[in-house]
Amino acid sequence: MRLNRVSDLKRVLILGGGFGGVYASRRLGPQVKGRTAEVTLVSRDNYFVMTPLLFEAASGVIEFRHAVNPIRPLMCCTDFVNATVQHVDLARKEVLAESRAGDTYRLPYDHLVLALGAVTNTMRTPGSEHALTFKTVHDAVQVRNRVIEAFERADAEPDPARRRAALTFVVIGGGLVGTELIGELTEFTGQLFRSYPRLKRTELRLVQLQSGPRLLPEMADGLAAYTEKTFRKRGVEVRTGTAAARIDPDGVELTDGTFVPAATVVLAAGLAPNPVVAALDLPKDKTGRVITDACMRVPGHAGLWAVGDCASIPDANGNPYPTLAQHALREGKVLADNIAAVLKGREPQPFVYKTRGTMAALGHRRGIADLMGLPVWGFLAWWVWRTYYVMQMPRWERRLRIIADWTVGVFFRPDAAKIDLTTEPAPVAPCEHECAPEPLARA
């Protein structure tokens, strides 16, 4: 199916429904709709994910639906195609996408925005196929289910060694994702013991692996030290300077030769470029991100732009901006203004932004934050983290739902219900002849 737009209007195609793509679409659509261009957003999912809230969604503090926002209500002047991008033909200026129902779309463009983000790097550690990842809503559901399944297995397991292995959870990665995840797990697993009185808290084992010398290389030394001290008080085994050499179905082998028996391993160590972006013959940096100029244009390709985690955008000193949500949403807005300017015959402006700070929630109403160089920790940092991210969620309807979940969470603890992702098997029809069951004998 080829989707054509009428007219002499330029066709602007934005690939990706993350922070960069959604904020670019929301800002660009009203500026150009029906005047200079038609804007179309293409996304695999029909919702936008507020990724920092996925940790609390996984533990049941907020509903999964409340951590996402439907895309269509956000797009007042932008067309939307719910499909997965399969291929980008730069020569023909055409994108091939496919819906989950199998429909194929050929989308021509005059301006193309690459906002496809990145994926978890599963190539770094052998055996990564045995680990869970934590980047999408599906990942968060899987992690939640696996944790609850581990408690169910342990509750029915008579062997102490196997029971302890079932209750061992390893998180590979000491950056923001791995740290927030292990922090939320300390709270979630602690609450689950109320539903499993036969299990002992001493059987629980939480392990965090960090190949670098300390946790949270993105943050100040003091905040990283506070985090590690907090985790150790909660019983977490924080192993810095130690990486996973191999992941097996029954545990993790470490680079120091130690083997950690574990039923649940979550990989949160670094990102890799989106496969569609990786396949493009474009200038890239050593991490695989597309190199752009300061205005987010890809050199040598007229009408091609990149934003967010898949783009290497230089700051005033020539260093790439970090892959953080606060940067991606602002990049999206500036990129929208730049495309609108180019369509009107004006020059685009460079993206300039100074990081306002970095925050992380550590569970148990504790957090850390670097606010414009001011270190904050404990309850205040956690409160700032919640306040900031709920206000970043588009639409008050979603914000109020999240606040309601938090309020309920003050009085009620998350339950141990899994979210079933399987389908019920179809009943098997009996054979008509010799396989048919014998009639019941009458008494």
Helices and strands as residue ranges (DSSP letters): E 10-15, H 19-32, E 37-43, E 47-49, G 51-53, H 54-59, G 64-67, E 68-70, G 72-74, E 79-82, E 84-89, E 94-98, E 104-108, E 111-114, E 118-120, G 128-130, E 132-133, H 137-156, H 160-166, E 168-172, H 176-192, G 193-195, G 201-203, E 205-210, H 221-233, E 237-240, E 244-248, E 251-254, E 259-261, E 264-267, E 271-273, H 275-278, E 290-291, E 304-306, G 308-310, E 311-312, H 325-343, E 357-363, E 366-371, E 374-378, H 379-392, H 396-411
